[in-house]
Amino acid sequence: MLPRASYLDDVDLIRPDNMQAAQLVTEHLIRRGHQRIAWLGGQSASLTRAERVGGYCATLLKYGLPFHSEWVLECESSQKQAAEAMTGLLRQNPTITAVLCYNNVVATGALVRSVTGWKTERGRWRRELL
């Protein structure tokens, strides 16, 4: 199995449907009541990231939720960078209730930083990282 695709390669390959995966996760969060969902991770030049962010964005729009470009942050697949990005994201946007992460490394860094949770508009403490 080839984990990455390139538009320059003229080869057959099997790879995940990144857009659908992001749509399913975003929809799951919406069904759990989240309306202020952010995206963390990946580099803008990444085809995988573009597909995943596309699925996230399409699902927000499908459910009539606003897309906030400032809630979509790039960061390397590094726990340290993800933790730092998560801190900035939540400091600047404290009403965010859920964060989709580019991969498990980014999710781990984000989770470590948010281990105490954050306050939502409803005044509850919640953590939901996917």
C-alpha positions in Angstrom: 0.0 0.0 0.0 1.3 3.4 -0.9 0.5 6.0 1.8 0.9 9.1 -0.3 -0.2 10.2 -3.7 1.4 12.6 -6.1 -0.3 14.2 -9.0 3.0 13.8 -10.9 3.1 10.0 -10.7 1.3 8.0 -13.4 0.9 4.8 -11.4 -2.0 2.8 -10.0 -2.2 2.9 -6.2 -4.5 2.2 -3.3 -4.9 4.9 -0.8 -7.4 6.2 1.8 -10.3 8.5 0.9 -9.0 11.4 3.0 -11.9 13.7 2.0 -14.6 11.1 3.1 -12.7 10.4 6.3 -12.7 14.0 7.3 -16.4 14.3 6.4 -17.3 11.4 8.6 -15.3 12.7 11.6 -16.7 16.2 11.2 -20.2 14.9 10.9 -19.7 12.8 14.1 -18.7 15.9 16.0 -21.6 17.9 14.7 -24.0 15.1 15.7 -22.5 15.3 19.2 -23.5 18.9 19.4 -20.3 20.7 18.3 -20.7 23.7 16.1 -17.3 25.4 16.6 -14.9 22.9 15.2 -11.3 23.7 14.3 -8.6 22.0 12.2 -5.0 21.5 13.4 -2.0 20.2 11.4 -0.5 19.4 8.1 1.4 21.6 5.7 -0.4 23.6 3.0 1.6 21.9 0.2 0.3 18.5 1.3 -2.3 16.8 -1.0 -3.5 14.7 1.9 -4.1 17.8 4.1 -5.9 19.5 1.2 -8.3 16.5 0.9 -8.9 16.3 4.6 -9.5 20.0 5.0 -11.8 19.9 2.0 -13.9 17.2 3.7 -14.0 19.1 6.9 -15.0 22.4 5.2 -17.6 20.7 2.9 -19.3 19.1 6.0 -19.4 22.4 7.9 -21.1 24.0 4.9 -23.4 21.0 4.5 -24.7 21.5 8.0 -24.9 25.3 7.7 -22.0 26.0 10.0 -19.6 28.8 9.3 -16.0 28.1 8.1 -13.4 30.2 9.9 -10.1 30.2 8.1 -8.4 31.3 11.3 -9.5 28.0 12.9 -7.5 26.0 10.3 -3.9 25.9 11.5 -0.8 24.4 9.8 1.8 22.7 11.8 4.4 20.0 11.3 3.7 16.5 12.5 5.4 17.2 15.8 3.9 16.9 19.3 5.7 20.0 20.4 4.5 22.1 17.4 1.0 20.8 17.8 0.9 21.6 21.5 2.2 25.2 20.8 -0.4 25.6 18.0 -3.2 24.3 20.2 -2.3 26.8 22.9 -2.4 29.7 20.4 -5.6 28.4 18.8 -7.5 28.1 22.1 -6.1 31.4 23.5 -7.3 33.3 20.5 -10.5 31.3 20.0 -11.8 30.1 23.4 -15.3 29.2 22.1 -13.9 26.3 20.0 -15.5 23.1 21.3 -13.7 20.4 19.1 -10.5 20.1 17.1 -9.9 17.7 14.2 -6.2 16.8 13.9 -4.2 16.0 10.8 -2.8 12.8 12.2 -2.1 10.9 15.5 1.1 12.8 16.2 -0.6 16.1 16.0 -3.6 14.8 18.0 -1.2 13.6 20.8 0.5 17.0 21.0 -2.9 18.8 21.0 -4.3 16.5 23.7 -1.3 16.9 25.9 -1.7 20.7 25.8 -5.4 20.6 26.3 -5.4 18.0 29.1 -7.2 20.4 31.4 -9.9 21.1 28.9 -11.2 24.5 27.8 -14.4 26.4 28.6 -17.2 26.4 26.0 -19.9 29.0 25.4 -22.2 26.9 27.6 -19.8 27.2 30.4 -18.9 23.4 30.5 -15.5 21.9 30.2 -15.2 19.5 27.3 -12.4 17.8 25.4 -13.0 16.3 22.0 -10.1 15.7 19.7 -10.3 13.5 16.6 
